[in-house]
Amino acid sequence: GKTLIDRSIQLLRSHGIEKIFIVTGFMSEYYENLSNSFIKCFYNEKFESTGSFYSLLTVSKYLSGDIILLESDLLYESDALPDLFKLSEENIILASDLSFSGDEVYIDYNRKTYLVNLSKNSESIKKKSAELVGINKVSYDTINILKYWAERNNDYAKKCHYEEAFVKIINKKSFYVNKKQKLIWTEIDTEE
């Protein structure tokens, strides 16, 4: 059997990804063992008190182009990835039908399927159109806008998750929501 991260690395490599950056925190020593010529690990020493956006900021100064931003605790079918490489949109959020798992990040998008809002709080979303999967394409230009926003909103930026930061800049950069019907995926958050 393969671990989730090994499977993701294999899928990314099969789509031509040549450089993989992993931001570590909890159990960092496991991820450090994955380091090789195409995988580099960066330790977020503040992982216990910061959100996932801070992890993105940790590695941002080493980026030189567009990225695939992928959460490490995902199990997903290989069909989840191809559109991120085929579609011409600058920024893409992979979404699915609602899973009703109890841990959803709900997405509201407009008629052209661009992000309007997203949140774990279902009350704050007018139209729950889709669910965030945790696999995204983000342009280098968008990364720089996110960094600029973080410099001006430092306290909030340290605590928020990357998807919350996306919402904060949608007046400057749009995010296409690629909703894949019947996508098979799950997030593994607990030891059970």
PAZA-875696 format. One record per residue (C-alpha): x, y, z; residue in three letters; residue number from 1. Coordinates in steps of 0.2 Angstrom, whole numbers, plus 5000, padded with zeros to 4 digits. Example, Ala and Ser with C-alpha at 12.3 -4.5 7.8 and 13.67 -1.06 7.14 Angstrom:
BEGIN
<node xx="5062" yy="4978" zz="5039" residu="ALA" num="1"/>
<node xx="5068" yy="4995" zz="5036" residu="SER" num="2"/>
***
This chain:
BEGIN
<node xx="5000" yy="5000" zz="5000" residu="GLY" num="1"/>
<node xx="5005" yy="5018" zz="4997" residu="LYS" num="2"/>
<node xx="5002" yy="5033" zz="5008" residu="THR" num="3"/>
<node xx="4991" yy="5047" zz="5003" residu="LEU" num="4"/>
<node xx="5006" yy="5059" zz="5000" residu="ILE" num="5"/>
<node xx="5015" yy="5045" zz="4990" residu="ASP" num="6"/>
<node xx="5000" yy="5043" zz="4979" residu="ARG" num="7"/>
<node xx="4998" yy="5062" zz="4977" residu="SER" num="8"/>
<node xx="5016" yy="5064" zz="4972" residu="ILE" num="9"/>
<node xx="5015" yy="5049" zz="4959" residu="GLN" num="10"/>
<node xx="4999" yy="5058" zz="4952" residu="LEU" num="11"/>
<node xx="5007" yy="5075" zz="4951" residu="LEU" num="12"/>
<node xx="5023" yy="5067" zz="4943" residu="ARG" num="13"/>
<node xx="5012" yy="5058" zz="4930" residu="SER" num="14"/>
<node xx="5005" yy="5075" zz="4925" residu="HIS" num="15"/>
<node xx="5022" yy="5082" zz="4922" residu="GLY" num="16"/>
<node xx="5025" yy="5091" zz="4938" residu="ILE" num="17"/>
<node xx="5044" yy="5091" zz="4940" residu="GLU" num="18"/>
<node xx="5046" yy="5101" zz="4957" residu="LYS" num="19"/>
<node xx="5036" yy="5098" zz="4972" residu="ILE" num="20"/>
<node xx="5037" yy="5109" zz="4988" residu="PHE" num="21"/>
<node xx="5030" yy="5102" zz="5004" residu="ILE" num="22"/>
<node xx="5027" yy="5113" zz="5019" residu="VAL" num="23"/>
<node xx="5028" yy="5103" zz="5035" residu="THR" num="24"/>
<node xx="5023" yy="5105" zz="5053" residu="GLY" num="25"/>
<node xx="5015" yy="5090" zz="5062" residu="PHE" num="26"/>
<node xx="5025" yy="5074" zz="5059" residu="MET" num="27"/>
<node xx="5038" yy="5084" zz="5049" residu="SER" num="28"/>
<node xx="5051" yy="5070" zz="5050" residu="GLU" num="29"/>
<node xx="5040" yy="5059" zz="5039" residu="TYR" num="30"/>
<node xx="5039" yy="5072" zz="5025" residu="TYR" num="31"/>
<node xx="5057" yy="5076" zz="5027" residu="GLU" num="32"/>
<node xx="5061" yy="5058" zz="5022" residu="ASN" num="33"/>
<node xx="5053" yy="5061" zz="5006" residu="LEU" num="34"/>
<node xx="5065" yy="5074" zz="5001" residu="SER" num="35"/>
<node xx="5075" yy="5071" zz="4985" residu="ASN" num="36"/>
<node xx="5080" yy="5080" zz="4969" residu="SER" num="37"/>
<node xx="5062" yy="5085" zz="4964" residu="PHE" num="38"/>
<node xx="5054" yy="5086" zz="4982" residu="ILE" num="39"/>
<node xx="5059" yy="5099" zz="4994" residu="LYS" num="40"/>
<node xx="5052" yy="5101" zz="5012" residu="CYS" num="41"/>
<node xx="5050" yy="5118" zz="5021" residu="PHE" num="42"/>
<node xx="5046" yy="5117" zz="5039" residu="TYR" num="43"/>
<node xx="5033" yy="5129" zz="5046" residu="ASN" num="44"/>
<node xx="5039" yy="5131" zz="5064" residu="GLU" num="45"/>
<node xx="5023" yy="5140" zz="5068" residu="LYS" num="46"/>
<node xx="5011" yy="5126" zz="5062" residu="PHE" num="47"/>
<node xx="5002" yy="5125" zz="5078" residu="GLU" num="48"/>
<node xx="4997" yy="5143" zz="5079" residu="SER" num="49"/>
<node xx="4994" yy="5147" zz="5061" residu="THR" num="50"/>
<node xx="4983" yy="5143" zz="5046" residu="GLY" num="51"/>
<node xx="4986" yy="5135" zz="5030" residu="SER" num="52"/>
<node xx="4989" yy="5152" zz="5021" residu="PHE" num="53"/>
<node xx="5004" yy="5155" zz="5032" residu="TYR" num="54"/>
<node xx="5011" yy="5138" zz="5026" residu="SER" num="55"/>
<node xx="5009" yy="5145" zz="5008" residu="LEU" num="56"/>
<node xx="5018" yy="5161" zz="5013" residu="LEU" num="57"/>
<node xx="5032" yy="5150" zz="5021" residu="THR" num="58"/>
<node xx="5036" yy="5143" zz="5004" residu="VAL" num="59"/>
<node xx="5031" yy="5158" zz="4993" residu="SER" num="60"/>
<node xx="5048" yy="5166" zz="4991" residu="LYS" num="61"/>
<node xx="5054" yy="5150" zz="4983" residu="TYR" num="62"/>
<node xx="5041" yy="5150" zz="4969" residu="LEU" num="63"/>
<node xx="5045" yy="5156" zz="4952" residu="SER" num="64"/>
<node xx="5029" yy="5151" zz="4942" residu="GLY" num="65"/>
<node xx="5011" yy="5145" zz="4943" residu="ASP" num="66"/>
<node xx="5008" yy="5131" zz="4956" residu="ILE" num="67"/>
<node xx="4996" yy="5117" zz="4960" residu="ILE" num="68"/>
<node xx="4991" yy="5119" zz="4978" residu="LEU" num="69"/>
<node xx="4986" yy="5103" zz="4986" residu="LEU" num="70"/>
<node xx="4982" yy="5097" zz="5003" residu="GLU" num="71"/>
<node xx="4991" yy="5082" zz="5009" residu="SER" num="72"/>
<node xx="4977" yy="5073" zz="5018" residu="ASP" num="73"/>
<node xx="4967" yy="5070" zz="5002" residu="LEU" num="74"/>
<node xx="4962" yy="5054" zz="4994" residu="LEU" num="75"/>
<node xx="4956" yy="5057" zz="4976" residu="TYR" num="76"/>
<node xx="4953" yy="5049" zz="4959" residu="GLU" num="77"/>
<node xx="4966" yy="5053" zz="4946" residu="SER" num="78"/>
<node xx="4952" yy="5062" zz="4936" residu="ASP" num="79"/>
<node xx="4953" yy="5076" zz="4948" residu="ALA" num="80"/>
<node xx="4969" yy="5083" zz="4941" residu="LEU" num="81"/>
<node xx="4969" yy="5085" zz="4922" residu="PRO" num="82"/>
<node xx="4957" yy="5100" zz="4920" residu="ASP" num="83"/>
<node xx="4970" yy="5110" zz="4931" residu="LEU" num="84"/>
<node xx="4982" yy="5108" zz="4917" residu="PHE" num="85"/>
<node xx="4970" yy="5109" zz="4902" residu="LYS" num="86"/>
<node xx="4959" yy="5124" zz="4906" residu="LEU" num="87"/>
<node xx="4966" yy="5141" zz="4902" residu="SER" num="88"/>
<node xx="4960" yy="5150" zz="4917" residu="GLU" num="89"/>
<node xx="4973" yy="5158" zz="4928" residu="GLU" num="90"/>
<node xx="4967" yy="5152" zz="4945" residu="ASN" num="91"/>
<node xx="4956" yy="5136" zz="4947" residu="ILE" num="92"/>
<node xx="4948" yy="5129" zz="4962" residu="ILE" num="93"/>
<node xx="4943" yy="5111" zz="4961" residu="LEU" num="94"/>
<node xx="4926" yy="5108" zz="4968" residu="ALA" num="95"/>
<node xx="4913" yy="5094" zz="4969" residu="SER" num="96"/>
<node xx="4895" yy="5090" zz="4973" residu="ASP" num="97"/>
<node xx="4892" yy="5093" zz="4992" residu="LEU" num="98"/>
<node xx="4898" yy="5078" zz="5002" residu="SER" num="99"/>
<node xx="4888" yy="5081" zz="5018" residu="PHE" num="100"/>
<node xx="4903" yy="5075" zz="5028" residu="SER" num="101"/>
<node xx="4901" yy="5088" zz="5041" residu="GLY" num="102"/>
<node xx="4918" yy="5096" zz="5037" residu="ASP" num="103"/>
<node xx="4913" yy="5105" zz="5021" residu="GLU" num="104"/>
<node xx="4920" yy="5121" zz="5014" residu="VAL" num="105"/>
<node xx="4905" yy="5127" zz="5005" residu="TYR" num="106"/>
<node xx="4907" yy="5137" zz="4988" residu="ILE" num="107"/>
<node xx="4896" yy="5150" zz="4981" residu="ASP" num="108"/>
<node xx="4900" yy="5155" zz="4963" residu="TYR" num="109"/>
<node xx="4892" yy="5166" zz="4950" residu="ASN" num="110"/>
<node xx="4884" yy="5161" zz="4933" residu="ARG" num="111"/>
<node xx="4901" yy="5160" zz="4924" residu="LYS" num="112"/>
<node xx="4907" yy="5149" zz="4938" residu="THR" num="113"/>
<node xx="4919" yy="5161" zz="4946" residu="TYR" num="114"/>
<node xx="4921" yy="5162" zz="4965" residu="LEU" num="115"/>
<node xx="4909" yy="5173" zz="4975" residu="VAL" num="116"/>
<node xx="4912" yy="5167" zz="4992" residu="ASN" num="117"/>
<node xx="4917" yy="5151" zz="5002" residu="LEU" num="118"/>
<node xx="4916" yy="5146" zz="5020" residu="SER" num="119"/>
<node xx="4914" yy="5132" zz="5033" residu="LYS" num="120"/>
<node xx="4900" yy="5142" zz="5040" residu="ASN" num="121"/>
<node xx="4885" yy="5137" zz="5029" residu="SER" num="122"/>
<node xx="4875" yy="5152" zz="5036" residu="GLU" num="123"/>
<node xx="4887" yy="5164" zz="5028" residu="SER" num="124"/>
<node xx="4885" yy="5156" zz="5011" residu="ILE" num="125"/>
<node xx="4870" yy="5162" zz="5001" residu="LYS" num="126"/>
<node xx="4870" yy="5148" zz="4988" residu="LYS" num="127"/>
<node xx="4880" yy="5132" zz="4992" residu="LYS" num="128"/>
<node xx="4884" yy="5127" zz="4974" residu="SER" num="129"/>
<node xx="4899" yy="5116" zz="4978" residu="ALA" num="130"/>
<node xx="4912" yy="5110" zz="4990" residu="GLU" num="131"/>
<node xx="4930" yy="5114" zz="4990" residu="LEU" num="132"/>
<node xx="4941" yy="5098" zz="4987" residu="VAL" num="133"/>
<node xx="4958" yy="5105" zz="4992" residu="GLY" num="134"/>
<node xx="4966" yy="5105" zz="4975" residu="ILE" num="135"/>
<node xx="4969" yy="5122" zz="4966" residu="ASN" num="136"/>
<node xx="4979" yy="5130" zz="4952" residu="LYS" num="137"/>
<node xx="4986" yy="5147" zz="4957" residu="VAL" num="138"/>
<node xx="4996" yy="5159" zz="4946" residu="SER" num="139"/>
<node xx="5012" yy="5166" zz="4951" residu="TYR" num="140"/>
<node xx="5004" yy="5184" zz="4949" residu="ASP" num="141"/>
<node xx="4990" yy="5179" zz="4961" residu="THR" num="142"/>
<node xx="5003" yy="5172" zz="4973" residu="ILE" num="143"/>
<node xx="5011" yy="5189" zz="4973" residu="ASN" num="144"/>
<node xx="4995" yy="5198" zz="4976" residu="ILE" num="145"/>
<node xx="4991" yy="5186" zz="4990" residu="LEU" num="146"/>
<node xx="5008" yy="5191" zz="4998" residu="LYS" num="147"/>
<node xx="5004" yy="5209" zz="4996" residu="TYR" num="148"/>
<node xx="4988" yy="5207" zz="5004" residu="TRP" num="149"/>
<node xx="4996" yy="5197" zz="5019" residu="ALA" num="150"/>
<node xx="5008" yy="5211" zz="5022" residu="GLU" num="151"/>
<node xx="4994" yy="5223" zz="5025" residu="ARG" num="152"/>
<node xx="4983" yy="5211" zz="5035" residu="ASN" num="153"/>
<node xx="4997" yy="5202" zz="5045" residu="ASN" num="154"/>
<node xx="4987" yy="5196" zz="5060" residu="ASP" num="155"/>
<node xx="4973" yy="5189" zz="5050" residu="TYR" num="156"/>
<node xx="4984" yy="5182" zz="5037" residu="ALA" num="157"/>
<node xx="4994" yy="5172" zz="5050" residu="LYS" num="158"/>
<node xx="4978" yy="5163" zz="5056" residu="LYS" num="159"/>
<node xx="4967" yy="5161" zz="5040" residu="CYS" num="160"/>
<node xx="4967" yy="5146" zz="5028" residu="HIS" num="161"/>
<node xx="4973" yy="5149" zz="5010" residu="TYR" num="162"/>
<node xx="4955" yy="5148" zz="5003" residu="GLU" num="163"/>
<node xx="4949" yy="5162" zz="5015" residu="GLU" num="164"/>
<node xx="4964" yy="5172" zz="5008" residu="ALA" num="165"/>
<node xx="4957" yy="5169" zz="4990" residu="PHE" num="166"/>
<node xx="4941" yy="5177" zz="4995" residu="VAL" num="167"/>
<node xx="4950" yy="5192" zz="5001" residu="LYS" num="168"/>
<node xx="4957" yy="5196" zz="4984" residu="ILE" num="169"/>
<node xx="4943" yy="5191" zz="4972" residu="ILE" num="170"/>
<node xx="4941" yy="5210" zz="4968" residu="ASN" num="171"/>
<node xx="4959" yy="5209" zz="4961" residu="LYS" num="172"/>
<node xx="4960" yy="5191" zz="4954" residu="LYS" num="173"/>
<node xx="4946" yy="5179" zz="4949" residu="SER" num="174"/>
<node xx="4945" yy="5160" zz="4954" residu="PHE" num="175"/>
<node xx="4937" yy="5149" zz="4942" residu="TYR" num="176"/>
<node xx="4927" yy="5135" zz="4951" residu="VAL" num="177"/>
<node xx="4929" yy="5119" zz="4941" residu="ASN" num="178"/>
<node xx="4915" yy="5108" zz="4948" residu="LYS" num="179"/>
<node xx="4917" yy="5090" zz="4944" residu="LYS" num="180"/>
<node xx="4901" yy="5080" zz="4945" residu="GLN" num="181"/>
<node xx="4902" yy="5064" zz="4955" residu="LYS" num="182"/>
<node xx="4921" yy="5066" zz="4959" residu="LEU" num="183"/>
<node xx="4927" yy="5053" zz="4971" residu="ILE" num="184"/>
<node xx="4937" yy="5060" zz="4985" residu="TRP" num="185"/>
<node xx="4939" yy="5062" zz="5003" residu="THR" num="186"/>
<node xx="4949" yy="5071" zz="5016" residu="GLU" num="187"/>
<node xx="4957" yy="5061" zz="5030" residu="ILE" num="188"/>
<node xx="4957" yy="5072" zz="5046" residu="ASP" num="189"/>
<node xx="4957" yy="5060" zz="5060" residu="THR" num="190"/>
<node xx="4965" yy="5044" zz="5066" residu="GLU" num="191"/>
<node xx="4949" yy="5034" zz="5065" residu="GLU" num="192"/>
***
